[in-house]
Amino acid sequence: MAWNPVEFSSMPMIAKFLKSAVLADDYPDQKRPEVAITGRSNAGKSSFINVLTKSKIAKVSQEPGKTRLLNFFDIGDFYRMVDTPGYGFASRSGSEVLEWQKMLETYLSTRENLVGLLLLMDIKREWSDDEDALLSFMNSIGRPTMVILTKADRLKAAEIQRRCQAIKKQANVQQVWAISSQYNTGVREAEEYFFKNWIKPSKGKK
């Protein structure tokens, strides 16, 4: 389907859950570009997907670290979002963490239709080695990353601006966006950016 900016801005974002997978052989087809979403277990990934799609397609668990698989969702007619297991949840065993890491790295490094990564983190958290490792890995494989600071409704406007600037400096990354899933602010703007800069160019190559 050809991309039309007017159509995209007004279209209903109908989302469809496709499947969950661990192994590359079980991934769905690569007929549309994919955007991966990752972050700590309590970063708000499921809430972000639900606000984006105006649905409850992604389950919001009361238990951090519940997502253990790669979950593939078709978003509208244009792209696919891949929800990945959250990291940084201390109660999981070391072997399980290593298995998740291997699963994620395999997906990120081998998936040809992956166009970028959304790295979500609580706006009140400081940039850590976990985020730094993910960003470095994405840079090493030549895929772009957007940092999305969630739960921005907990801060005032001036504080939000300061946090965005601080993360840009700490992470050495230009694309840092603040959102609030609770009040649905910033989500559509972030999507419009990665759609225009990641998804549209990838479709033009076909």
Protein Blocks (a to p, Z undefined) as FASTA:
>chain_A
ZZdfklmmmpccddddfbdcfbfklpccfkbccdddeddfknommmmmmmmnopakbccd
fbghkamcdcdddehjlbccdddddehiakbcfklmmmmmmmmmmmmmmmmklgbdcddd
dfkbccdfklmmmmmmmmmnopacddddehklmpcfklmmmmmmmmmmmnopabdcdddf
klogoklmmmmmmmmmmmmmmmmmZZ
